[in-house]
């Protein structure tokens, strides 16, 4: 019988370190910080502008998201359709990400088409017109979308969990009423853009196959960002937590469950260790909660646990959706798995698997010039550089079963946990 001629699978090699390039920082005359990561292996470029213009900065509900999402809906010289056609013609990609703290406006293109892409980027960033017709259409569509989204238990539990964690009046915990869309005006959106999309409220990260001509064009756009001295210091109230929230949801056949607690930002010495704890609980497909709730009991398609990061806060969150009749036992099983981590040492074999998954995920994100931009943005927000990745890998490698138990015992006491269910 003929033997199998397929080549033998290569041995698995787990790297001891991750080599991450450090961005070259240039501070321009108007204060914009420009971080460059040249990589000529692939003929692509990603350029991201990061503005401190997230929803926590707004004085009027939805003004931050409206300002960001309407940037490309027409400039002083071009309509929204013309801007979109210009990007499509060159196969360029445009994206806007809005969170509580920042807005990230990104442009991706082949390096040979990067200069014409920058011309469109200049229109979007520097000369948005916020046309009244586009604003009215946006406001109506977004209101309808939010109304539909809030019929879902997972959306309601996300909003309720934020309010339980921070308080309903806190910038990180507040949820705007639907009527706020009716009250929002174009003038308020324009004013938000004018005050926050400025040189002193921005840093820029660019990665890829950069030519000298492209660098000059990037600097030219950055230098056109205006200065602003009108923004007042952002003062956050103290977080006010509600330990347990149970909300009914008419007609729901599933319950959405969230359990977690306030912890710390990414600069805390225990942050990486708690990332390991979260991964053990629910950070990969074979995690303890996944085995318990999905494989053994069939309660859910998926459950996850992760550290959530904001500029001024950080917390652990465990989330899943289960049938209404399984909700109470699901909560019991979550607390049981947490208690196991607090009282029993994890095996060396399981911990080694978790470490390899975490390092492998870092390598996946860092593969190519686009992923490195996201990592650089996160590190700049933390006040550090890309060498933090190497330090994180080292911290993961050093983590022992005793460390996991110590951190779980310290930070995951039942009385410190916030529990929210909807459905």
HUBEL-V872594 format. One record per backbone hydrogen bond with DSSP energy under -0.5 kcal/mol. NH is the residue of the N-H (numbers start at 1). CO is the residue of the C=O. If there is no record, write none. Layout:
<<NH	CO> <NH	CO>>
This chain:
<<14	12> <15	13> <20	18> <24	36> <25	23> <26	34> <28	26> <28	32> <31	28> <33	202> <34	26> <34	32> <35	33> <35	204> <36	24> <36	34> <37	206> <39	208> <44	42> <45	109> <46	207> <47	107> <48	205> <49	105> <50	48> <50	203> <51	49> <51	103> <52	201> <53	51> <54	101> <55	99> <56	100> <57	54> <58	55> <63	60> <66	62> <67	63> <68	64> <69	65> <70	66> <71	68> <73	70> <75	78> <76	127> <83	79> <84	80> <85	81> <86	82> <87	83> <88	84> <89	85> <90	86> <91	88> <92	87> <93	108> <95	106> <97	104> <99	102> <103	51> <104	97> <105	49> <105	103> <106	95> <106	104> <107	47> <108	93> <109	45> <111	43> <113	110> <114	111> <117	113> <118	114> <119	115> <120	116> <121	117> <122	118> <123	119> <124	120> <125	121> <126	122> <127	122> <127	123> <129	74> <130	74> <135	131> <136	132> <137	133> <138	134> <139	135> <140	136> <141	137> <142	138> <143	139> <144	140> <145	141> <146	142> <147	143> <148	144> <149	145> <150	146> <151	148> <152	149> <156	152> <157	153> <158	154> <159	155> <160	156> <161	157> <162	158> <163	159> <164	160> <165	161> <166	162> <167	162> <167	163> <170	167> <173	170> <174	170> <180	177> <181	178> <182	178> <183	179> <184	180> <189	185> <190	186> <191	187> <192	188> <193	189> <194	190> <195	191> <196	192> <197	193> <198	196> <199	226> <201	198> <202	199> <203	50> <204	33> <205	48> <206	35> <207	46> <208	37> <209	44> <210	208> <215	211> <216	212> <217	213> <218	214> <219	215> <220	216> <221	217> <222	218> <223	219> <224	220> <224	221> <225	221> <225	222> <235	233> <236	234> <240	166> <241	239> <242	164> <243	241> <245	419> <247	421> <252	249> <255	322> <256	422> <257	320> <258	420> <259	318> <260	418> <261	316> <263	314> <268	265> <271	268> <274	270> <275	271> <276	272> <277	273> <278	274> <279	275> <280	276> <281	277> <282	278> <283	279> <287	284> <288	280> <289	281> <291	287> <292	288> <293	289> <294	290> <295	290> <296	291> <297	292> <298	294> <299	293> <300	293> <304	319> <305	282> <306	317> <308	306> <308	315> <310	313> <315	308> <316	261> <317	306> <318	259> <319	304> <320	257> <321	302> <322	255> <323	299> <324	253> <326	323> <327	324> <330	326> <331	327> <332	328> <333	329> <334	330> <335	331> <336	332> <337	333> <338	334> <339	335> <340	336> <341	337> <342	338> <343	339> <344	340> <351	347> <352	348> <353	349> <354	350> <355	351> <356	352> <357	353> <358	354> <359	355> <360	356> <361	357> <362	358> <363	359> <364	360> <365	361> <366	362> <367	364> <368	366> <372	368> <373	370> <374	370> <375	371> <376	372> <377	373> <378	374> <379	375> <380	376> <381	377> <382	378> <383	380> <384	379> <388	385> <389	386> <390	386> <391	387> <392	388> <393	389> <394	390> <395	391> <396	392> <397	393> <398	394> <399	395> <399	396> <404	400> <405	401> <406	402> <407	403> <408	404> <409	405> <410	406> <411	407> <412	408> <416	413> <417	413> <417	414> <418	260> <419	243> <420	258> <421	245> <422	256> <423	247>>
